[in-house]
């Protein structure tokens, strides 16, 4: 949602203020050791443009006010940002929640720039909700000279100034859990899990009346596949693949899939290539049908949506952690195989605990 700023620019991510007192009996004020209090009204939710939909849902879940950011881009390419406020002391003593998937370099840099501004203008604490962490697959060196970009980006996030109660980073279903250790200095970092939302989505959107099993798109996430299988007490299968840069090829299927509904789990799909090739391999080995469950719908383009629609995969369940989950081709009225689950309550519950810590 957008509103016009006082200088005629657009204040992206803004929505009508929500009464922070209304329906907040569960968000009572608390006294701290130094005598101050923290109330729901001390919190304001900001967001990147791309993640505004998720910030709206989190703000609604917690009955919090939405803040606005004015954005402009000059002809030379430089970008202007302004946190919309009436006077310089408006954020003093406030706790700020900033919601942004860092799926692009621009979104990462904006998060850092606004994070620095929130600290400079006197906010007590900054909670950065990062539902999808970009570059998370670039967490280690494979070839000589490769840049470990996820580590560099973590250092950039760590550079946001700490003040008062400090910085908190909330992530979801990281590609590898060790990414948390790349953040440096006195900040709090937590990984939240979409597992419960995905389990509910599986029960709601997939036909489990016939024999089924869980499977992987490769050998990269066996523990997660095993975890889902244990929840339903069913078997597992895996695909062996080889990868050369962006190209993947299937080497074989491990496990008996004949006559089974194979449910593939993967943390994300971007080009869809690995997912579709794995689905084709399971069908070729006798699976009755293939569905997919993804933590992040991190599609690289609209063309990937079309490719997935045309694939042999019956149903694709994912969360709304990534902005592409809100693409009209995914959420439109036209019947499709995509089922998008809302994870804002998961972030909302975590933030609520932080408000009462």
C-alpha positions in Angstrom: 0.0 0.0 0.0 1.2 3.5 -0.7 0.4 7.1 0.5 1.6 10.4 -0.7 4.4 12.1 1.3 4.4 15.8 2.1 6.9 16.5 -0.7 4.8 14.7 -3.3 6.9 11.5 -3.3 5.4 8.1 -2.7 5.6 6.6 0.8 5.9 2.9 -0.1 4.8 0.3 2.4 2.5 2.6 4.3 -1.0 1.7 5.4 -3.6 3.4 7.6 -2.4 3.4 11.2 -3.8 0.6 13.3 -4.9 1.6 16.8 -2.2 0.0 18.9 -4.4 -0.1 22.0 -7.3 -1.9 20.5 -7.5 -5.6 21.1 -4.0 -5.8 22.7 -4.9 -7.4 26.0 -2.1 -9.9 25.3 0.4 -7.1 24.7 0.4 -5.5 28.1 3.2 -3.1 29.1 6.0 -4.5 31.2 8.4 -2.9 33.6 12.2 -3.3 33.0 15.0 -3.2 35.5 15.8 0.4 34.6 12.2 1.5 35.3 11.0 2.1 31.7 8.1 0.2 30.1 7.7 -1.5 26.8 4.2 -1.4 25.2 2.8 -2.5 21.9 2.4 1.2 21.1 6.2 1.5 21.3 6.6 -0.7 18.2 6.2 0.4 14.5 6.5 -1.8 11.5 8.4 -0.8 8.4 9.3 -2.8 5.3 10.9 -2.9 1.9 8.6 -2.4 -1.1 8.7 -6.0 -2.1 7.9 -7.4 1.4 5.2 -4.9 2.2 2.5 -7.6 2.0 4.2 -9.6 4.7 4.8 -6.6 6.9 1.0 -5.7 6.6 0.1 -9.2 7.8 2.6 -9.1 10.7 1.4 -5.7 11.8 -2.2 -6.9 11.7 -1.3 -10.0 13.7 0.2 -7.9 16.4 -2.1 -4.8 16.1 0.9 -2.6 15.4 1.2 0.7 13.5 2.7 0.6 10.0 5.5 3.1 9.3 6.3 4.6 5.9 9.5 5.1 3.8 9.8 7.6 1.0 11.9 6.3 -1.9 13.2 8.2 -5.0 15.8 7.3 -7.6 17.8 10.1 -9.3 18.8 10.0 -13.0 22.3 9.1 -12.1 21.1 5.9 -10.4 21.5 7.1 -6.8 18.7 6.3 -4.4 17.1 8.5 -1.8 15.5 7.2 1.3 13.6 9.0 4.0 11.8 7.5 7.0 8.6 9.4 7.1 8.3 11.3 10.4 7.1 14.7 11.5 10.2 15.6 13.6 13.7 14.2 14.3 12.8 12.8 17.7 9.8 10.7 16.7 11.7 7.4 16.8 13.4 8.1 20.1 12.5 5.2 22.5 10.6 3.4 19.8 11.2 -0.3 18.9 11.4 -0.8 15.1 10.4 -3.9 13.1 11.7 -3.9 9.6 10.5 -6.7 7.2 12.5 -7.4 4.1 13.5 -10.4 2.0 17.1 -9.8 0.9 16.5 -11.5 -2.5 18.1 -8.6 -4.4 21.2 -6.5 -3.7 19.0 -3.4 -3.6 16.8 -4.9 -0.9 19.9 -5.9 1.2 21.5 -2.4 0.9 18.2 -0.7 1.7 17.8 -2.8 4.8 21.3 -1.8 6.0 20.8 1.9 5.1 17.4 2.1 6.9 18.8 0.1 9.8 21.5 2.7 10.3 18.9 5.4 10.1 16.7 3.8 12.7 19.7 3.6 15.1 20.7 7.2 14.3 17.2 8.5 15.0 17.1 7.0 18.5 15.2 3.7 18.2 15.8 1.5 21.2 15.8 -1.8 19.4 15.6 -3.0 15.8 14.0 -6.3 14.9 14.9 -7.3 11.3 12.5 -9.8 9.9 14.3 -11.5 6.9 11.9 -14.2 5.7 14.2 -15.1 2.8 17.9 -14.6 2.9 19.5 -14.1 -0.5 22.8 -15.6 -1.5 22.3 -18.3 1.1 23.6 -21.0 -1.3 26.9 -19.1 -1.6 28.0 -20.1 1.9 31.3 -21.9 1.1 34.1 -21.9 -1.4 34.2 -24.7 -3.9 36.5 -23.3 -6.7 39.6 -21.3 -6.1 39.0 -17.6 -5.8 35.2 -17.8 -5.2 33.7 -15.1 -3.0 31.7 -16.5 0.0 29.0 -13.9 -0.6 26.7 -15.0 2.2 29.5 -14.4 4.8 30.3 -10.9 3.3 26.6 -10.0 3.4 26.4 -11.2 7.0 29.2 -8.9 7.9 27.4 -6.0 6.2 24.3 -6.8 8.3 26.4 -6.9 11.4 27.7 -3.4 10.7 24.3 -1.8 11.5 24.9 0.2 14.7 23.8 -1.3 18.0 22.2 1.0 20.5 20.0 0.6 23.6 18.5 -2.9 23.3 20.4 -3.7 20.1 19.6 -5.5 16.9 17.7 -8.8 16.4 17.7 -10.7 13.2 14.9 -13.2 12.5 15.3 -15.6 9.6 13.3 -18.5 8.3 14.4 -22.0 7.1 18.0 -21.1 6.2 19.7 -23.1 3.5 22.3 -24.1 6.2 22.0 -23.3 9.9 25.6 -22.3 10.1 24.7 -19.0 8.3 23.7 -17.6 11.6 27.3 -17.9 12.8 28.5 -15.5 10.0 26.8 -12.6 11.8 29.3 -10.8 14.0 29.2 -8.7 17.1 26.6 -8.2 19.8 23.5 -9.0 17.9 20.8 -11.6 18.4 20.1 -14.0 15.6 17.4 -16.6 15.4 16.2 -19.1 12.8 12.4 -19.7 12.7 10.9 -22.8 11.1 8.0 -23.1 8.6 7.6 -26.8 9.4 4.3 -26.5 11.2 2.8 -24.3 8.5 4.0 -26.8 5.9 2.6 -29.8 7.8 -0.8 -28.1 8.0 -0.6 -27.3 4.3 0.2 -30.9 3.4 -2.8 -32.1 5.4 -5.1 -29.5 3.9 -4.0 -29.6 0.2 -2.7 -33.1 -0.6 -4.6 -36.3 -0.9 -3.0 -38.6 1.7 -5.6 -41.3 1.3 -3.4 -43.3 -1.1 0.1 -44.6 -0.3 2.6 -41.7 -0.2 6.2 -41.0 0.8 8.5 -38.1 1.1 11.5 -37.5 -1.1 14.2 -35.0 -2.0 15.0 -33.1 -5.1 18.7 -34.2 -4.5 20.9 -35.4 -1.7 21.2 -32.0 -0.1 18.4 -32.1 2.6 18.0 -35.6 3.8 17.4 -34.7 7.4 14.4 -32.5 6.5 13.0 -35.2 4.3 13.4 -37.7 7.1 11.8 -35.3 9.5 8.6 -35.0 7.4 8.5 -38.7 6.8 8.7 -39.5 10.6 5.7 -37.2 11.2 3.6 -39.4 8.9 5.5 -42.7 9.5 6.2 -43.2 5.8 9.2 -44.1 3.7 11.7 -41.8 2.0 13.4 -41.6 -1.4 16.2 -39.5 -2.8 17.5 -38.4 -6.2 21.2 -38.4 -7.0 22.2 -35.5 -9.3 25.2 -33.8 -10.7 25.5 -30.0 -11.1 27.7 -27.9 -13.3 27.0 -24.2 -12.5 23.3 -23.7 -13.4 22.9 -27.1 -15.1 21.8 -30.2 -13.3 21.3 -33.8 -14.4 19.7 -36.8 -12.6 21.9 -39.8 -12.0 19.4 -42.1 -10.4 16.6 -42.6 -7.8 17.3 -44.1 -4.4 14.2 -45.8 -2.9 11.1 -47.7 -4.0 8.6 -45.2 -5.4 6.4 -47.5 -7.6 2.7 -46.8 -7.0 3.4 -44.1 -4.4 2.4 -40.4 -4.3 5.9 -38.9 -3.9 6.0 -35.6 -2.0 9.3 -33.7 -2.7 10.6 -31.4 0.0 13.2 -28.7 -0.8 14.0 -25.5 1.0 13.7 -23.4 -2.2 13.4 -23.5 -5.9 14.7 -20.7 -8.2 14.9 -21.9 -11.8 12.8 -25.0 -11.1 15.2 -27.2 -13.0 16.3 -29.5 -10.1 12.7 -29.8 -8.9 11.2 -30.7 -12.3 13.9 -33.1 -13.2 13.5 -34.9 -9.8 9.8 -35.1 -10.4 10.3 -36.5 -13.9 12.7 -39.1 -12.4 10.3 -40.3 -9.8 7.5 -40.5 -12.3 9.8 -42.5 -14.7 10.4 -44.9 -11.8 6.7 -45.6 -11.4 5.4 -43.0 -8.9 1.6 -42.5 -9.2 2.0 -38.7 -8.8 4.4 -36.1 -7.5 3.7 -33.1 -5.4 6.2 -30.6 -4.0 6.6 -28.8 -0.7 8.9 -25.7 -0.5 9.9 -23.4 2.3 10.7 -20.6 -0.1 9.1 -19.9 -3.5 12.2 -18.0 -4.7 11.4 -18.1 -8.4 13.8 -16.4 -10.7 11.2 -15.3 -13.3 7.7 -15.5 -14.6 8.9 -18.1 -17.1 9.7 -20.5 -14.1 6.0 -20.2 -13.1 4.9 -21.3 -16.5 7.4 -24.2 -16.5 6.2 -25.4 -13.2 2.5 -25.1 -14.3 3.4 -27.3 -17.3 5.4 -29.8 -15.3 4.2 -33.2 -14.1 4.0 -31.9 -10.5 0.4 -32.1 -9.3 0.5 -29.5 -6.4 3.2 -27.2 -5.2 2.9 -25.9 -1.6 5.1 -23.1 -0.4 5.1 -20.2 2.0 4.8 -16.4 1.4 8.3 -15.7 2.6 9.5 -14.6 -0.9 7.9 -11.8 -2.9 7.5 -14.1 -5.9 4.9 -16.0 -3.9 2.7 -12.9 -4.5 3.1 -12.9 -8.3 -0.4 -12.6 -10.0 0.3 -15.8 -11.9 0.6 -17.6 -8.5 -2.2 -15.9 -6.5 -4.6 -15.0 -9.3 -8.2 -16.2 -9.6 -7.2 -18.7 -12.4 -7.0 -22.2 -11.0 -3.4 -23.3 -10.5 -1.3 -25.9 -8.8 0.2 -23.4 -6.3 -0.8 -23.3 -2.7 0.8 -20.4 -0.7 0.8 -20.6 3.1 1.0 -17.5 5.4 4.0 -17.6 7.8 3.3 -14.1 9.3 1.9 -15.7 12.5 5.2 -17.5 13.0 7.1 -14.3 12.9 4.3 -12.6 14.9 4.6 -15.1 17.7 8.4 -14.7 17.9 8.1 -11.0 18.0 5.5 -11.2 20.7 7.9 -13.2 22.9 10.6 -10.6 22.3 8.2 -7.9 23.3 7.7 -9.6 26.7 11.2 -10.8 27.3 
